[in-house]
């Protein structure tokens, strides 16, 4: 089970590498409020890694294994509706990557398996399908769509799609120094506030790149670990957040039977780091080990944090203290 979880984390865009930096930052805490999962109603259970978003007091959870997006009332965490069906026809999905919701409420879903981006309105009704090359994830800012593309081509890139026109604006492999760099954009994530303000996260290294400053920013290491796993990279207002686990000895957990034993053996500690768009570290939040064993799929909004535990499949809602 532990080996499988490590593979899931790497496939979803995580990596392990040495890191020995430590920085001071404001401390924050989380208090668990509610959760989804392990219920008789199948609408509350998930088949694997999910992606989440919050919009207009609703929680959107994309389940790639079911090729559907489920919507919950964010205050009560009660299931409201769902949409999506597996297939290759108009409005159908063969896979779901990290999705986004536009300012107007459109739900924009990348399907790297079908080489498409499918757009639904806020009620879940199908609107249109865009054909594109290997869309790994999408973002939306100021009415413009940003797509991270990966393929067997030499360069991984971010491009815009506007009125059906695609324009490549950023080649990711050229941003970082070449040590430990791999040419597969599934090792990247990014946040943007326009074409000149990007922060690009490199999963297989210890840093992200601030495009505005043209500078690599190294991760902190408040867990005193020798290795780390970088998880979600999410924007919220004037901040962006990085989910990171530090491990003192990852090899020690290979024979563990449970996630709890694994965390004890490896000395794993989970953190959320908040940065402003000047790449200043604003806050460090330690995640409680007794609830989230393998946190992933981070979403932050209105003073709340939503994250999935890959080990159990449960999705947890936290209040930031």
C-alpha positions in Angstrom: 0.0 0.0 0.0 2.8 2.5 0.9 4.6 1.8 -2.4 1.4 2.4 -4.3 0.8 5.7 -2.5 4.4 6.9 -3.3 3.7 6.1 -7.0 0.4 8.0 -6.9 2.1 11.0 -5.5 4.8 11.0 -8.1 2.3 10.5 -11.0 0.1 13.3 -9.7 3.1 15.7 -9.9 5.3 15.2 -6.8 8.9 14.5 -6.3 11.6 13.8 -3.7 14.9 15.5 -3.4 17.2 16.9 -0.8 16.5 20.3 0.8 18.2 21.9 3.7 16.9 25.5 3.8 15.0 26.9 6.8 13.2 30.2 6.9 11.2 32.1 9.6 7.5 32.9 8.9 4.3 33.6 10.6 2.8 30.5 12.1 -0.8 29.4 11.3 -3.0 26.5 12.4 -5.9 24.5 10.9 -9.0 23.1 12.6 -10.9 20.3 10.9 -14.5 21.2 10.3 -16.0 18.5 8.1 -15.1 15.8 5.5 -16.3 13.8 2.5 -15.8 10.1 2.1 -16.4 6.7 3.7 -20.2 6.9 3.5 -22.9 4.7 2.1 -24.0 7.3 -0.4 -21.6 6.9 -3.4 -21.8 10.6 -4.1 -19.6 11.1 -1.0 -16.9 8.5 -2.0 -14.1 8.9 -4.5 -12.2 6.4 -6.6 -8.7 7.9 -6.3 -7.0 11.2 -6.5 -9.4 14.1 -7.0 -9.2 17.8 -7.9 -11.1 20.5 -6.1 -12.2 24.1 -6.5 -14.5 26.5 -4.6 -16.8 29.0 -6.2 -19.8 30.9 -4.9 -20.0 28.9 -1.7 -19.9 25.6 -3.6 -17.2 22.9 -3.5 -16.5 21.3 -6.8 -14.8 17.9 -6.7 -13.6 16.3 -9.9 -13.2 12.5 -9.8 -11.1 11.4 -12.8 -11.9 7.7 -12.1 -15.7 8.4 -12.6 -15.2 11.2 -15.2 -17.6 13.4 -13.3 -17.6 16.6 -11.2 -19.7 16.6 -8.1 -20.9 19.8 -6.4 -21.4 20.3 -2.7 -22.8 23.1 -0.6 -19.6 24.4 1.0 -21.1 25.4 4.3 -22.9 22.1 5.0 -20.7 19.8 2.8 -24.0 18.2 1.5 -24.1 16.8 -2.0 -26.1 18.9 -4.4 -25.6 17.7 -8.0 -23.1 16.2 -10.5 -22.3 16.1 -14.1 -20.0 14.3 -16.5 -20.1 11.0 -18.4 -17.3 8.9 -19.7 -16.9 8.8 -23.5 -15.4 10.5 -26.5 -18.5 12.4 -27.8 -19.4 16.1 -27.3 -19.6 16.9 -23.6 -18.1 13.5 -22.7 -14.9 13.0 -20.8 -12.3 10.3 -21.0 -10.2 11.7 -18.2 -10.1 14.8 -16.0 -7.0 16.8 -15.2 -6.7 19.8 -12.8 -9.6 22.0 -13.8 -10.6 25.6 -13.2 -13.7 27.8 -12.9 -13.8 31.1 -14.8 -15.0 34.4 -13.3 -18.4 33.9 -15.0 -18.7 30.4 -13.5 -17.9 28.3 -16.5 -16.2 25.0 -15.5 -13.2 24.3 -17.8 -12.0 20.7 -17.8 -8.8 19.5 -19.5 -8.9 15.9 -20.8 -5.3 14.9 -21.8 -6.5 11.5 -22.9 -8.8 12.9 -25.5 -6.6 16.0 -26.3 -9.5 18.3 -25.5 -10.7 21.0 -23.1 -14.4 20.8 -22.4 -16.4 23.8 -21.1 -19.5 23.5 -19.1 -21.7 26.3 -17.7 -22.1 26.7 -14.0 -25.1 24.4 -13.9 -23.1 21.6 -15.6 -24.6 22.0 -19.1 -22.2 21.3 -21.9 -21.1 24.4 -23.9 -18.2 23.6 -26.2 -15.1 21.5 -26.8 -11.6 22.8 -27.7 -9.1 20.6 -29.5 -5.5 21.1 -28.3 -2.3 19.2 -27.7 -1.9 17.4 -24.4 -3.6 19.8 -22.0 -2.4 18.9 -18.5 -4.1 21.6 -16.5 -5.9 25.0 -17.1 -6.0 28.3 -15.3 -8.2 31.3 -16.0 -7.4 35.0 -15.4 -8.9 38.2 -16.7 -11.1 36.3 -19.2 -8.1 34.5 -20.7 -7.4 30.7 -20.5 -3.9 29.5 -19.7 -3.1 25.9 -20.5 -0.1 23.9 -19.4 0.8 21.5 -22.3 3.0 18.4 -22.1 4.0 16.0 -24.9 7.0 14.2 -26.3 8.2 17.5 -27.8 11.5 18.9 -26.4 9.8 21.8 -24.6 6.9 21.9 -22.1 5.0 25.1 -22.3 2.2 27.3 -21.1 0.0 28.8 -23.8 -3.1 31.0 -24.0 -6.3 30.2 -25.8 -8.5 33.1 -26.7 -11.2 33.1 -29.4 -9.9 29.8 -30.6 -6.4 31.1 -31.1 -3.4 29.4 -29.3 -0.3 31.3 -28.4 2.7 29.8 -26.7 3.9 32.3 -24.1 6.3 30.4 -21.8 8.6 27.4 -22.2 9.0 25.9 -18.8 12.2 23.9 -19.2 14.2 27.0 -19.9 13.3 28.7 -16.6 15.3 26.5 -14.2 18.9 25.5 -13.9 19.5 22.1 -15.5 20.5 20.2 -12.4 18.0 17.5 -11.7 15.7 18.9 -14.4 13.5 16.5 -16.3 11.6 17.4 -19.5 8.1 16.4 -18.6 5.6 19.1 -17.7 3.7 16.8 -15.4 6.5 17.7 -13.0 5.3 21.4 -13.1 2.5 23.4 -11.8 1.9 27.2 -12.0 -0.1 30.1 -10.8 -0.6 33.3 -12.8 -1.9 36.9 -12.6 -1.4 37.8 -16.2 1.3 37.0 -18.8 4.1 38.7 -16.9 3.3 37.5 -13.4 3.8 33.7 -13.3 5.1 31.6 -10.5 6.1 28.1 -11.8 6.5 25.2 -9.4 9.0 22.5 -10.2 8.0 19.3 -8.5 11.2 17.4 -9.0 13.4 20.1 -7.5 13.4 22.4 -4.4 12.2 25.6 -5.9 9.7 27.6 -7.9 10.5 30.3 -10.5 9.2 33.9 -10.2 8.8 35.2 -13.8 8.3 38.8 -12.7 11.6 38.8 -10.8 13.3 36.3 -13.1 14.5 34.4 -10.1 14.4 30.9 -8.6 12.9 30.8 -5.1 14.0 27.9 -2.9 11.5 26.2 -0.7 11.7 26.4 3.1 12.2 23.3 5.2 10.6 23.9 8.5 10.3 20.2 9.1 14.1 19.7 9.4 13.7 16.9 6.8 16.3 15.8 4.4 13.8 15.3 1.6 10.5 16.8 0.6 7.4 16.1 -1.6 5.9 19.1 -3.3 2.2 18.9 -3.7 -0.5 21.3 -4.9 0.3 24.9 -6.0 -2.9 27.1 -5.7 -3.7 30.8 -6.0 -6.2 32.6 -3.8 -6.6 36.4 -4.0 -3.2 38.1 -3.4 -1.5 34.9 -2.3 -0.5 31.5 -3.6 0.0 28.4 -1.5 2.4 25.4 -1.7 1.6 22.0 -0.1 4.8 20.3 1.0 5.8 17.3 3.0 9.2 17.0 4.6 10.8 13.6 5.3 13.8 12.8 7.4 14.2 9.2 6.1 11.8 8.2 3.3 13.5 4.8 2.8 12.5 3.8 6.4 8.9 3.6 5.4 9.0 1.1 2.5 7.9 -1.9 4.6 5.3 -0.1 6.7 1.8 -1.4 6.5 -0.2 1.7 7.4 0.2 5.4 6.6 0.5 6.3 10.3 3.4 3.9 10.7 5.0 5.3 7.6 4.8 8.9 8.9 6.4 7.8 12.2 9.1 5.8 10.5 10.0 8.5 7.9 9.6 11.5 10.2 7.2 13.1 7.7 5.7 16.5 8.5 3.2 18.3 6.2 3.1 22.1 5.7 1.3 24.7 3.7 3.4 27.7 2.8 1.7 31.0 1.8 3.5 33.4 -0.5 2.5 36.8 -1.7 3.1 37.7 -5.4 6.4 39.3 -4.6 7.5 35.7 -3.5 7.7 36.7 0.2 6.9 33.9 2.5 3.9 35.1 4.6 2.8 32.1 6.6 3.7 28.6 7.5 0.8 26.2 8.5 1.6 22.8 9.9 -1.1 20.2 8.9 -2.2 17.8 11.7 -0.8 14.3 11.2 -3.7 12.6 13.0 -6.1 13.3 10.1 -4.3 13.8 6.8 -1.8 10.9 6.2 -1.0 11.8 2.5 -2.4 15.3 1.7 -2.9 16.3 -1.9 -5.3 18.5 -4.0 -5.1 21.7 -2.1 -7.7 24.4 -2.4 -7.7 27.6 -0.3 -10.6 30.2 -0.2 -12.3 32.5 2.3 -10.2 31.4 5.2 -10.7 27.7 4.6 -8.5 24.9 3.3 -9.7 21.8 1.4 -7.3 18.9 0.9 -7.6 15.2 0.1 -5.9 12.4 1.9 -4.7 10.1 -0.9 -4.4 7.2 1.5 -8.1 7.2 2.5 -9.6 9.1 -0.4 -11.4 11.4 2.1 -11.6 15.1 1.4 -11.2 17.4 4.4 -12.4 20.9 5.1 -10.3 23.0 7.5 -10.7 26.4 9.1 -7.5 28.6 9.1 -6.8 29.9 12.6 
